[in-house]
Amino acid sequence: MTATTPQFSSPSPSDYPQLALQPADLTVDVAIVGGGIVGLTLAAALAPSGMQIAVIEAQTAAAAASRQRAYAFSLTSADIFKGLGLWPQVGPHICHFDQVQLSDGDYGKVVRFLPSDLGTNAVYYGAEHGVLMAALQGAIATFSNVHYLCSATLGEIHDQGECTVAAVSMPEGDVTVRSPLFVAADGKGSLLRRRSGIGSFGWRYRQSCVTAVLAPEHSHQNTAYERFWPSGPFAILPLPGQRCQVVWTVPHAEAEAILHLPEAEFIAELQKRYGHQMGQLRRLTAPAMFPVQLMQCDRYVLPRLALVGDAAHSCHPVGGQGLNMGIRDAAALADVLSAAHQQGQDLGSLSVLRRYERWRRLENWVILSFTDGLTRIFSNRLLPVVVLRRSGLWVLSHVPPVKRLALRLMTGRLGRVPRLAQLGRQGSNSVR
């Protein structure tokens, strides 16, 4: 465990394959729109195949890595990063969850998930955005077949039969990117998804999340907490350097009010839900807020187009599933495309892309339903529902097979496992 916050710098532009400063054509096998964690995971997974890859990112590399955010990082996500060979860069700078405590508000019974429940050395991990991005940016910088186009604006896109052509504007000059497959990894407001006309199903919850990084007075002892209050779930994620991130879900109006509280009042309100097990709290970052929604696209693929991560789906933050679903999307799509490339198949054909859609869309539906069900059951004050959910907590505590099944679902170990995760797990049963 590191005692201080690690500092990382993104590779400089000179570390990446350079394009001419004149208007140019760039022909690649796969063009990935969005250079966040999911998009770069896909690029890093595809790079060893020798395919030509373009990553089109709207921000600079440094700006893309600078987001002040931490995530609950699952065992399978860790296995994928191990399979990519990135665990030496990531592992020392994340926090192992030695225990996860699940509780129903101030109800006295607590479900404790332990590494021994799965035969691993951690239940989950706390990972910061900058740590993951620095590792991924460093990885793709080592491949001459990955073209990282930063500060890039996507212009007109045209279908030319066997390939798609996109105009891309950058400070260095305009580039025409040609590829048989474009992958939308550009988040909830995905430009590619909107232009494609792919519909979606879902709803906005009447809640928003407030997040902040804190320094508690006493050690967090590598324990994560998920507490379900009637207003919404409240999570505490331990981070390296004896810091914690809170994910505080409340109705929209309350979230807005919390966001604008003076710091002392913010801490006072936070402490009511946080408890006193870690002593007094000190805020290290200004609070941020984001709305909560469930979204599942009608389809993940069209000819020449595939959606991954938040471009394809979005879920309630309860259980920390969102980023992990996207990382598994990227690893699964890399499996499908690498196999198709080896067999000389058209990477943008529906026959290839539907293999990815069949794999991931159903599995994501299971997670979306699970997180939605948790939120609705634990936010309900009706007595029969309260009795039902507290009975469920008893079952989780006292019936080991049910507990293991729930943990396997939450950690990404239920369902089809991508090749990279298999490789990572074979390397070691522990990622400590």
N, C-alpha and C positions, 0 to 999 in steps of 0.2 A: 504494500500500500504506500503510495507516495504521500509525503507530508505536505507538499505544496502543489499548487495548480500547475500542471505541465504547460509549457509554452511551445507552440508549434508554428512553423511558418510554411505557407504553401510554396511549392516550387515556383520559380520565376518563369515568365514566358519563354525565356531562352532555353529552358529545360525541355520544352515540348517541340515536336516536329513543326517546323515553320513553313508557312505558305508565302508565296511571293507577295510583295506589296502591290502588285498590279492586279487588275481583275483577272480571275483565274477560274478554271474548272477543277473540281475535286470529285473523283469517282471512287466510291467506297462500296463495300458489301453491306454495311449496316450504318445508318445515320441515327444517332440517339439525340433527341431534342430534350435537353435538361441535364445539367451536370451536377445534380445533387447526389446524395448518398446512393439512391437506387440506380440512377443513370450511370454513375461511375462504377458501381458494382457490376453492372452488365458489361460495361466496357472492359473492366479488368478481367472478367470471366471469359470474354470472347478473345481477348488479345493473344493469348498463347496459340490459338488456332491458326494464326497467320492471316486471318481476314483483315481487310482494310476497314477501320472504324473511324467515324467522325462523331465527336461529341459537341453539340451546339449549345452553348451556355450563355444566357443573357447577361450575367454579371462577370466581373473579373474573377480569376481563380481565388484571389485573396478574399474578396467579398463573399463568394459562395461558401468559403470555409469559415467565415467569421460569425455565423449565426450563434447567438447565445441561447443554446438549447441543449438539454440532456434527454436521454431516452432510456427506457427499460429495454435492454438488449437481451434477446432470448438465447437459449442454448443453441438452437439451430442457426441463428444469425452468427453466433460465435464460431460454430463449426464451418460455416461458409467462409468466414474471414480466415480461418485456419487453412481451409482448402485453397484459398487464394495466396497463401503464404504471407499473410499480413499480421498474424498474431504477435510476432516479435515487436511490431510497431504499436499495436493496439493493446495487447494484454497487460503490459505493465502500467497502463494509464487509465484503466477502468476499475470499477469497484465491484467486487464479488458480493452478491447477496447471500449471506450465510443463513438467512431466514427471511421468509415473507409472512407477515401476519395479516390475516383477513378477518375483519370484524364488522358487525352491524351497529354502527353508531356507538352509543355508550353502553350497549348490551355487553355483559361481562364475559361471555364466551368468545374465545379467539381460536381461529384455525391457524395452525402453524405449518407452513410448508418448509421442509428441510432438504438439504442435498441428499441425505440418506434415502429419501422417498423415491429418488430416481437413480440412486447409485452414482451420483456425480459429486463434484466438489463445490458446486454452486447451484443455486436455484435459478437465478437470473443475474444480470449485470447492470450496472449504471454506466452508460457511455455518453460522453459529450460529443456534440456535433463536430467540433474542431479536431478532435482526436481521430474520428472516423474519416473525415474528409482529408486530413493531412496524409493518412496512410494510403487512401485511394488515389489521391492526386500524385503522390510519390510513385505509386505502382504504375499508373498509366504513363508517367513520364519516362519510364524505362523502355517503352515499346515504340519503335519507329513507325509501326503500322496504326497507331492511334493518333488522330489529329484532334487536338483540343482547341476548339474555336471559342474563345471567350469574348465577352462584351459584344456578343453576336445577336443581331436582330433578324428574326425569320421573316422573310417577305413572301412573295407569291410562291405558291406550290402548284406544280402541274403534273398530271398523270401522263406519262408517255409510253403506256403499254407495259413494257417489261421493266421500267424503272420510273421512279418519281424524281422530279427535278425541283429544287428549292433555291430561291435567291436568298443569300445570307449577306447582311451588311455588317462590316467590322471596321474599327478605326484604321486597320492596315489596308483596307480595300474591300471591294465586293467579291464574293465567291459564289459560284454556282455549284451546288452539291447535288450529285446524281447518285441514286442508290436504289436497288430493288426493294429495300425495306427501310421505312422510317419507324422509329420507336418513340412513342410519346412517354417521356419520363418527366414531364413538365408540370406535375402537381395538380391540385384540385381544380384550378382554373384552366386546365390544359388547352392551349391554342389549337393543337393538332386535333384533339378530340372534338372541339367545337366546330372546327372547319370540316371534319369528316361527317358530321351529322349524327354521330352515335348517340343514342338516347340513354337515359339512366333512370333508375328507380331509387327512391329514398325519401328522406325528410330531414328537416332541421329539428333538432331537439330544442326545447325551450330553455337551453342552458348554454353557458360559455365557460371556458376554462381560464383560470388565472394561474400563471406560473411565475416562480421566482426561485433564485438560488439563495440559500441561507447558510449561516455558520452557527450551529448550535453550541451551547456552552459545554455540553458533555458529548462524549463519543456516540456516534450513531450505531456502533457495534455491528456494522454491515447488515443492518436489519431494515427491510422495506416494509411499509405499511400501506394497506388499502382499507380505508374505512368508509362504509356506506352510510351517508346521512340522508334524511328525506329530501334535502335540497340537491343532492348529487354526491358522487364519490369524491373522496379526498385521499390523495396518494402522497407518500413521502418516499423519495428515491435517494438512497445513500450514494454519495459521490466520493472520489478520492479527495484527500486533503481535509477530511472531516467536514465536508460540506454536504448539503442535501438540496435536492430540488423538490418543490411541492407542485402538485398538479391539483388545483382546487376548483371543482366544478360546482357551479351554482346557477340559479336563474339569471337571465341576461341583465336585468336591471340591477340585481345585487352585484353581479360581476363588474358592471360599470362603476358602481359606487365604491367597491373595494379597490378597483384600479386607481382611483383618484384620492384615496385616503392619505393623509399625512403618514409618514413612516411609522411613527409611534403608534398611531391608531391601527394601521395595517397589521403591525406585529401583535397588537393586543387581540384583534379579531382572529388572526391566524392561530394564536396560542390556544384559543378556545377549542379548536379542532385538532391542533397538533398535539396537545397534551404537554405534560411537564417532564416526561421521561428523559429529555435531553437538556433540561434547564432552560435558561434564557436564550432567545433567538436574536440573531443579527442579520439584517438583509444585505446581501452582497450585490444583487442586481436589481434594477428597477423591474417591477412586475409587468408582465405582458399578458395580453388576452387574445383568445381566438375562439370563434364560434364552433359549436359541435354539431356534426351532422352524420347521418348514415347515407351512403351512396354506393350503388352497385350498377355498373354499366350494363346495358342490354347485351352487349357483346364486347369482347376484348380485342377482336381482330377484324380487319377488312383486308382485301387485297392490298398489299404494299404497306400495311399499317398494323402495329401492335401497341397495346396500352399496357403500362406497368405501373405499380405503385399507386399513389394518390390520383393519378390520371384515370385509373380504372376503378377505384373503390375508395371509400372513406368510412371510418368507423368511430364509434365513441371511444375516447381515450382510456376507458376503464380496462384494466388488464394490460395496458401497454402493447397493444397488438399492431398498431398502424404501420410503423416503420418496418417491423419484422415481416409483415405480410409482403411489403414491397421488396424487401431483400430476397425473400423466397421467390417472388415473381421473377426477379432478375436472374437468379440462379436457374430457375426452371426454363426460362426462355433461352438462356445460354446453352443449356443441355440440348434443347430442341434444335436450335440453329447450328450448333457445332456438329451434331449428327447429320443434319441435312447438308451442311457444307462438305463433310467428308464423302457423302454419297452423290455430290454434284447436283443437288436439287435446287430449285428456285426458292431462295429464302423468303421472298415476299408472296409466295403462292398461298392460297387458302388451305390447301392440303397440308402444308407444313405448319402454318400458323395455328390451325385449329387443334393441333396436338398440344400446343401450349395452352390454348383456351380451355380445352377439356380438362387439362390437369389442374389449372389454377382457379378457374371460376367457381367450380363446385366447392373446393377447399375454402376459398375466401367466403363463400356464402355461409359455411359452417361457422367461421369466426365472426362474421357480421351478425349472425343470428344469436350467437353466444353472448357477445358484448351487449347487444340490444336487450336480450332477455335479462341479463344481470342488472342493467340500469333500471329497467321497468319494475322488476321484482323488488329491488332494494330501495327504490324511491317511493314505493307504495305503502301507505299507512293503514290500509284495511286490515283488520285483525286476522282474518283467515290467511291473508298473504304473509303477514308478519310471522304467524305460527309456522306456515309452510317453509319460509326461507330459513328460520332458525332451526327447524328440523333438518333442513338441508345442510346447514353448518355442522350440526351434530353428526350427520352421516359422513361428511368430509373428514371430520376429526376421528371418527371411530371405525370407518370401513376402508381399510388401506387400498383395495382395488379401485374404489371410486376416487379416492384421493390421487392415486397414480394416474388414472385416466384423465382427470381434470388437469393435472400438471403436464401431462404429455400434450394435451391440447394447447395449453397456454404457452408452452415452451417450443411449439412448432414440431414436436416429435411424433405427432399423430398424422398419418397420411403419407403420401409419396415423398420420399426424401431426395432432393437434388444431388447430383453426383458430387459437387463440391462439398456439400455437407457430409456425405459419406466419407470422402477423403479426409476431411478435417477430423471426423470422429475416429477414423481408423488410426490417425496419428497419435491420438491419446484420448482416453476416456475422461481426461481432466483438462481444463483450459486455465487452471490457476497458474 
